[in-house]
Amino acid sequence: MGWQTLVDWAHQPEVVAGLLLAVVVLTVWNLFLAWRWAKFNRRWKLLLTHTEGGSLEHTLYETLRRVALMEETLKAHGNHLQQLQSQTNQCLQHVGLVRYDAFPDMGGQQSFALALLNEHGDGVVLSGIHSRQEMRVYAKPIQKRTSPIGLSEEEQQALRRASS
């Protein structure tokens, strides 16, 4: 194919129209890409500029510093929570109360047996015996849900209620 053949081919109206159409399409495509590039550049500059005038790098460093500070605070709170949990196991958490009539001629169930236990089953049983003339209160130690001192039926019942 010679040079003259190529020139003759290029002067045909269909070829000129096709090339002109290709130039128009490529120009429109180029304008579209330029518009997208300008839009991207605006968004990129906005991203890199902090609202207070700082840079994105400054914002990231500040965020990382805050995250590290929160991690330290969270760890401290976790340690404090474990400490409180170990203290809570020693606190009185279980209560059992039984009210009863200590004497057949007394009504109103004014006498009581009160068991107070911690998580390990240690604590005390308080008994209050009410009569017409006086009220007596007794305390008996409890270790692992048992007492070295004998318990009355009401005290044992209060201990069972506190243990369940």
FIVEX-673760 format. One record per residue: residue number from 1; residue in three letters; y, z, x of N, C-alpha, C in turn. Coordinates in pm, whole numbers, padded with zeros to 5 digits. Atoms other than C-alpha are relative to their C-alpha. Layout:
<recs>
REC  num  residu     n_y     n_z     n_x    ca_y    ca_z    ca_x     c_y     c_z     c_x
REC  NUM     Ala       Y       Z       X       Y       Z       X       Y       Z       X
...
</recs>
This chain:
<recs>
REC  num  residu     n_y     n_z     n_x    ca_y    ca_z    ca_x     c_y     c_z     c_x
REC    1     Met  -00116   00000   00087   00000   00000   00000   00123   00000   00092
REC    2     Gly  -00115   00017  -00086   00318  -00113   00157   00122   00072  -00054
REC    3     Trp  -00124  -00067   00035   00666   00022   00149   00065  -00070  -00118
REC    4     Gln  -00060   00076   00108   00787  -00252  -00082  -00069   00030  -00133
REC    5     Thr   00075  -00031   00121   00513  -00173  -00333   00044   00137  -00054
REC    6     Leu  -00043  -00135   00040   00623   00189  -00338   00139  -00006  -00061
REC    7     Val  -00136   00012   00053   00989   00093  -00398  -00004  -00067  -00137
REC    8     Asp   00012   00066   00131   00891  -00142  -00680  -00055   00097  -00104
REC    9     Trp   00060  -00098   00093   00680   00130  -00836   00104   00103  -00042
REC   10     Ala  -00099  -00104   00028   00966   00383  -00812   00111  -00050  -00090
REC   11     His  -00106   00053   00084   01206   00148  -00992  -00044  -00026  -00143
REC   12     Gln   00047   00019   00137   00995   00134  -01302   00060   00110  -00087
REC   13     Pro  -00066  -00098   00084   01165   00309  -01596  -00090   00120  -00036
REC   14     Glu   00089  -00111   00033   00856   00519  -01679  -00007   00100   00115
REC   15     Val   00008  -00087  -00117   00836   00656  -01326   00129   00078   00017
REC   16     Val  -00131  -00067  -00011   01209   00731  -01316   00011   00109  -00105
REC   17     Ala  -00007  -00100   00107   01186   00911  -01651  -00093   00117   00031
REC   18     Gly   00094  -00108  -00035   00882   01108  -01533   00053   00088   00112
REC   19     Leu  -00057  -00079  -00110   01051   01210  -01208   00120   00080  -00046
REC   20     Leu  -00115  -00071   00054   01369   01299  -01394  -00044   00120  -00083
REC   21     Leu   00053  -00111   00080   01166   01512  -01636  -00055   00111   00090
REC   22     Ala   00052  -00100  -00095   00992   01684  -01343   00114   00077   00064
REC   23     Val  -00117  -00067  -00060   01331   01759  -01182   00061   00098  -00099
REC   24     Val  -00058  -00088   00102   01461   01905  -01509  -00089   00123  -00021
REC   25     Val   00093  -00112   00019   01149   02118  -01558   00006   00094   00119
REC   26     Leu  -00007  -00084  -00120   01161   02244  -01199   00133   00073   00011
REC   27     Thr  -00131  -00066  -00001   01533   02319  -01230   00001   00117  -00099
REC   28     Val   00007  -00109   00100   01474   02521  -01549  -00089   00112   00053
REC   29     Trp   00091  -00101  -00057   01182   02700  -01381   00071   00078   00111
REC   30     Asn  -00075  -00064  -00109   01401   02775  -01076   00106   00094  -00056
REC   31     Leu  -00101  -00088   00063   01679   02915  -01301  -00066   00124  -00061
REC   32     Phe   00073  -00114   00058   01426   03130  -01483  -00042   00099   00108
REC   33     Leu   00040  -00089  -00110   01290   03267  -01155   00119   00071   00063
REC   34     Ala  -00121  -00062  -00055   01643   03331  -01026   00048   00112  -00092
REC   35     Trp  -00039  -00104   00096   01722   03523  -01346  -00092   00122   00011
REC   36     Arg   00095  -00111  -00014   01403   03729  -01310   00023   00075   00130
REC   37     Trp  -00026  -00063  -00129   01481   03798  -00943   00125   00088  -00007
REC   38     Ala  -00122  -00080   00015   01833   03918  -01030  -00027   00125  -00083
REC   39     Lys   00035  -00115   00084   01692   04141  -01303  -00082   00102   00080
REC   40     Phe   00080  -00089  -00086   01434   04284  -01059   00088   00072   00100
REC   41     Asn  -00090  -00062  -00098   01705   04345  -00799   00085   00109  -00062
REC   42     Arg  -00080  -00104   00068   01921   04534  -01050  -00085   00124  -00026
REC   43     Arg   00088  -00115   00028   01627   04753  -01153  -00040   00071   00128
REC   44     Trp   00037  -00059  -00129   01525   04810  -00789   00113   00086   00055
REC   45     Lys  -00116  -00077  -00049   01878   04920  -00691   00021   00124  -00086
REC   46     Leu  -00012  -00116   00089   01890   05149  -00995  -00106   00104   00034
REC   47     Leu   00108  -00092  -00036   01557   05298  -00894   00029   00071   00132
REC   48     Leu  -00026  -00059  -00131   01667   05355  -00536   00123   00090   00002
REC   49     Thr  -00120  -00083   00006   01995   05517  -00640  -00023   00112  -00099
REC   50     His   00017  -00119   00084   01962   05871  -00773   00120   00014  -00091
REC   51     Thr  -00110  -00015   00094   02174   05962  -01072   00115   00082   00056
REC   52     Glu  -00105  -00082  -00060   02364   06212  -00861   00049  -00062   00131
REC   53     Gly  -00049   00067  -00118   02431   05957  -00591  -00096   00003   00117
REC   54     Gly   00097  -00007  -00108   02131   06040  -00374  -00097  -00117  -00006
REC   55     Ser   00096   00108  -00005   01845   05814  -00284  -00130   00040  -00066
REC   56     Leu   00133  -00026   00054   01498   05782  -00426  -00080   00087   00097
REC   57     Glu   00069  -00079  -00102   01369   05925  -00099   00037   00148  -00013
REC   58     His  -00045  -00138   00018   01579   06238  -00150  -00063   00061  -00126
REC   59     Thr   00060  -00047   00125   01451   06267  -00508  -00147   00032   00019
REC   60     Leu   00142  -00025  -00025   01090   06238  -00393  -00022   00124   00084
REC   61     Tyr   00014  -00120  -00082   01135   06499  -00121   00030   00126  -00080
REC   62     Glu  -00034  -00116   00083   01301   06735  -00368  -00113   00031  -00098
REC   63     Thr   00112  -00019   00093   01017   06683  -00616  -00120   00061   00072
REC   64     Leu   00112  -00055  -00077   00754   06749  -00349   00026   00145   00039
REC   65     Arg  -00034  -00138  -00034   00939   07065  -00244  -00021   00091  -00121
REC   66     Arg   00018  -00079   00122   00942   07188  -00604  -00147   00018  -00034
REC   67     Val   00144  -00010   00028   00572   07111  -00647  -00064   00102   00094
REC   68     Ala   00055  -00096  -00095   00490   07306  -00328   00040   00142  -00039
REC   69     Leu  -00046  -00133   00043   00701   07599  -00453  -00077   00046  -00123
REC   70     Met   00076  -00037   00119   00522   07591  -00789  -00145   00034   00034
REC   71     Glu   00136  -00032  -00042   00183   07586  -00615  -00006   00140   00060
REC   72     Glu  -00005  -00136  -00057   00281   07898  -00417   00014   00104  -00110
REC   73     Thr  -00021  -00093   00111   00403   08067  -00734  -00127   00014  -00083
REC   74     Leu   00124  -00003   00077   00086   07972  -00919  -00108   00080   00073
REC   75     Lys   00098  -00075  -00078  -00129   08111  -00637   00031   00151  -00006
REC   76     Ala  -00040  -00141   00008   00071   08437  -00639  -00033   00057  -00137
REC   77     His   00033  -00047   00135   00031   08463  -01017  -00151   00015  -00017
REC   78     Gly   00145  -00011   00007  -00342   08398  -00982  -00050   00126   00067
REC   79     Asn   00039  -00123  -00070  -00375   08679  -00727   00037   00123  -00083
REC   80     His  -00045  -00112   00082  -00173   08910  -00951  -00089   00015  -00123
REC   81     Leu   00087  -00004   00116  -00390   08817  -01249  -00136   00061   00036
REC   82     Gln   00127  -00060  -00043  -00708   08902  -01054   00015   00150   00020
REC   83     Gln  -00025  -00143  -00021  -00556   09236  -00957   00008   00072  -00135
REC   84     Leu  -00009  -00061   00133  -00469   09309  -01321  -00136   00005  -00068
REC   85     Gln   00134   00003   00060  -00819   09206  -01430  -00086   00113   00055
REC   86     Ser   00081  -00108  -00057  -00980   09450  -01187   00050   00136  -00050
REC   87     Gln  -00052  -00125   00055  -00748   09724  -01314  -00038   00016  -00147
REC   88     Thr   00034  -00005   00142  -00824   09634  -01675  -00142   00049  -00021
REC   89     Asn   00138  -00046   00014  -01195   09695  -01620  -00011   00152   00006
REC   90     Gln   00001  -00145  -00008  -01109   10058  -01546   00070   00066  -00120
REC   91     Cys  -00072  -00054   00115  -00894   10099  -01861  -00096   00024  -00117
REC   92     Leu   00079  -00026   00120  -01030   10238  -02184   00012  -00119  -00094
REC   93     Gln  -00002   00122   00079  -01128   09936  -02390  -00085   00011  -00127
REC   94     His   00092  -00009   00114  -01403   10043  -02631   00016   00136  -00067
REC   95     Val  -00024  -00123   00078  -01351   10298  -02906  -00103   00008  -00112
REC   96     Gly   00091  -00026   00111  -01600   10451  -03145   00040   00131  -00066
REC   97     Leu  -00045  -00119   00073  -01497   10699  -03414  -00097   00029  -00113
REC   98     Val   00084  -00047   00110  -01716   10903  -03647   00069   00122  -00060
REC   99     Arg  -00057  -00116   00071  -01564   11136  -03909  -00112   00061  -00082
REC  100     Tyr   00110  -00067   00072  -01784   11397  -04070   00046   00139  -00042
REC  101     Asp  -00022  -00139   00042  -01797   11735  -04239  -00087   00088   00089
REC  102     Ala   00075  -00084  -00093  -01897   11993  -03975  -00070   00114  -00074
REC  103     Phe   00057  -00113   00074  -01970   12265  -04235  -00022  -00043  -00145
REC  104     Pro   00031   00044   00136  -02130   12227  -04577   00107   00039  -00102
REC  105     Asp  -00099  -00043   00099  -01851   12416  -04754   00136  -00065   00022
REC  106     Met  -00127   00068  -00031  -01577   12195  -04600  -00012  -00146  -00042
REC  107     Gly  -00001   00141   00039  -01487   11854  -04743   00111  -00074   00072
REC  108     Gly  -00109   00080  -00053  -01257   11572  -04643  -00026  -00063   00136
REC  109     Gln   00038   00056  -00130  -01436   11477  -04323   00112   00018   00103
REC  110     Gln  -00107  -00031  -00094  -01178   11651  -04105  -00050   00011   00144
REC  111     Ser   00056  -00006  -00135  -01413   11683  -03805  -00025  -00144   00048
REC  112     Phe   00018   00135  -00052  -01458   11385  -03573  -00068   00003   00137
REC  113     Ala   00050   00026  -00135  -01631   11247  -03266   00061  -00134   00040
REC  114     Leu  -00071   00119  -00046  -01430   10991  -03067  -00048  -00036   00140
REC  115     Ala   00046   00047  -00132  -01584   10790  -02780   00099  -00103   00052
REC  116     Leu  -00094   00091  -00066  -01345   10614  -02538  -00064  -00045   00131
REC  117     Leu   00072   00052  -00117  -01509   10386  -02278   00076  -00116   00063
REC  118     Asn  -00052   00118  -00068  -01403   10135  -02015  -00108  -00109   00002
REC  119     Glu   00093   00114  -00004  -01579   09805  -01937  -00136   00038   00059
REC  120     His   00123  -00039  -00067  -01840   09981  -01722  -00078   00108  -00076
REC  121     Gly   00069  -00102   00079  -01933   10232  -01992   00033   00141   00044
REC  122     Asp  -00044  -00132  -00043  -01748   10522  -01828   00116   00043  -00089
REC  123     Gly  -00110  -00049   00083  -01513   10745  -02026  -00023   00143  -00044
REC  124     Val   00006  -00135   00053  -01512   11047  -02250  -00033  -00005  -00150
REC  125     Val   00020  -00019   00143  -01631   11167  -02590   00076   00126  -00037
REC  126     Leu  -00078  -00114   00050  -01385   11391  -02771  -00057   00038  -00136
REC  127     Ser   00049  -00049   00129  -01512   11608  -03055   00097   00103  -00053
REC  128     Gly  -00086  -00097   00067  -01296   11793  -03299  -00074   00059  -00117
REC  129     Ile   00073  -00067   00108  -01463   12051  -03521   00102   00083  -00079
REC  130     His  -00098  -00063   00086  -01252   12163  -03814  -00069   00101  -00091
REC  131     Ser   00048  -00102   00093  -01315   12487  -03998   00121   00050  -00078
REC  132     Arg  -00111  -00051   00082  -01105   12683  -04246   00104   00074   00084
REC  133     Gln  -00093  -00081  -00079  -00951   12907  -03979   00054  -00072   00124
REC  134     Glu  -00043   00058  -00127  -00929   12682  -03673  -00056  -00141   00019
REC  135     Met   00047   00133  -00041  -00983   12345  -03507  -00029   00010   00148
REC  136     Arg   00038  -00003  -00142  -01170   12319  -03177  -00025  -00143   00046
REC  137     Val   00017   00133  -00057  -01168   12014  -02952  -00079   00014   00130
REC  138     Tyr   00085  -00001  -00118  -01432   11942  -02688   00004  -00140   00063
REC  139     Ala   00005   00127  -00073  -01442   11672  -02421  -00125  -00001   00087
REC  140     Lys   00121   00013  -00080  -01763   11547  -02259   00008  -00132   00078
REC  141     Pro  -00010   00122  -00081  -01771   11298  -01970  -00115  -00096  -00030
REC  142     Ile   00100   00105   00021  -01956   10969  -02008  -00001  -00088   00125
REC  143     Gln   00017   00091  -00113  -02094   10766  -01717  -00113  -00096  -00033
REC  144     Lys   00097   00104   00035  -02273   10437  -01780  -00064   00023  -00137
REC  145     Arg   00036  -00021   00141  -02289   10516  -02153  -00096   00116  -00023
REC  146     Thr   00078  -00122   00019  -02471   10846  -02099   00084   00118   00047
REC  147     Ser  -00075  -00120  -00037  -02352   11204  -02059  -00094   00102   00064
REC  148     Pro   00082  -00106  -00058  -02482   11478  -01831  -00005   00124  -00091
REC  149     Ile  -00004  -00111   00097  -02393   11718  -02114  -00060  -00052  -00130
REC  150     Gly   00063   00043   00125  -02594   11705  -02436   00102  -00041  -00104
REC  151     Leu  -00090   00050   00104  -02435   11509  -02718  -00059   00029  -00137
REC  152     Ser   00044  -00019   00138  -02451   11591  -03087  -00031  -00137  -00062
REC  153     Glu   00033   00126   00068  -02575   11329  -03334   00126  -00080  -00029
REC  154     Glu  -00126   00071   00029  -02217   11245  -03434   00059  -00060   00128
REC  155     Glu  -00052   00050  -00128  -02114   11210  -03067  -00083  -00120   00048
REC  156     Gln   00086   00114  -00038  -02412   10981  -02999   00033  -00121  -00088
REC  157     Gln  -00034   00110   00091  -02320   10774  -03303   00136  -00065   00041
REC  158     Ala  -00130   00053  -00048  -01958   10742  -03179  -00017  -00080   00129
REC  159     Leu   00027   00070  -00125  -02090   10641  -02836  -00067  -00136  -00028
REC  160     Arg   00065   00129   00036  -02312   10371  -02995   00103  -00097  -00058
REC  161     Arg  -00104   00086   00058  -02015   10239  -03194   00093  -00057   00107
REC  162     Ala  -00088   00048  -00109  -01803   10219  -02880  -00071  -00098   00089
REC  163     Ser   00076   00087  -00090  -02082   10046  -02689  -00029  -00137  -00063
REC  164     Ser   00034   00129   00064  -02137   09771  -02946   00120  -00091  -00014
</recs>
